[in-house]
Amino acid sequence: MIISGHTIAGLNTPVGGSRPVLLRNAPSLVVADTDPGLQATLAILLEGRVDVWGSSTLAQATEQVGFGTCSKIVLVADTLLRSACYDPEADSFRNTLQNHANCCLTVLLVDSAKPCELSTSFGVPATIARPFTIDRLLRRLDDLLRLRGEPNLWCGPLNCHVGRGLAFLACNYRQAPSLEDIAQAVCLSPSRFAHLFRAELGKSPKEYLARLRVEVAKRALLEGNEKLDSIADWLGFCDAPHFSRVFYKYVGLWPGDFRKGSLKPLYAARC
């Protein structure tokens, strides 16, 4: 499937509005990774507090890091650096990080036993090894932000079982796992996990999964020209009409209308 990564993330689209609203002067988080699952997860969890941007290439990440002057957190996948070891994009990305060192916290997401050698030249202050749970990631980021004297991303601890469930969904959203599948992955009974999940996030796992898939669909609609049938099939929806109904429920726009919006005029007003 050609939908592999997306440049826009963490966008709030009000019901009835045709364009996303960016959080003015808010801190931002750039997730440089080829899979949109993590960025979509963080966009949902941190909605209203942090702008979450996603990129599948270092060139896209360089552009996003360079926007404005607000405080930024940059999560970059080790595999992305590894694939660009001899690419000019890596030099441009490194230079941009260095130019924004005072306002950027860069964290390497390590996908292999041995981090890419190129990562040492970036002066990355911290690493997080995969697989990780979402609660562990948030705790690690908050610890690093605290050392920099900056506000936390997440208010209070996140239940570890819920964090593991979120990480599982971030990797398996296309398969539409059942409650039983998620509960088995976190070693809890379905009823216990559902109770903890709703207590933490205010919604059921089924509702959250639908929102997660819609969040990923936003990127696909804004990035490419794939037909709705293709996007629906790729994300595991029954068909395009079903996908459109779920999308409208959470965004307040039909997918085709959402796609017509352009974000480019908003970039300059980001910070």
Secondary structure, DSSP 8 states (H G I E B T S, - for coil): ------S--S-B--TT-SS-B--TT--EEEEE-S-THHHHHHHHHTTTT-EEEEESSHHHHHHHHHSSSS-EEEEEEHHHHHHTTTSHHHHHHHHHHHHTTTTEEEEEEE-SSS--GGGGGGT--EEEESS--HHHHHHHHHHHHHHTT---SSSS---HHHHHHHHHHHHHGGG---HHHHHHHTTS-HHHHHHHHHHHHSS-HHHHHHHHHHHHHHHHHHH----HHHHHHHTT-SSHHHHHHHHHHHHSS-HHHHHH---HHHHTT--
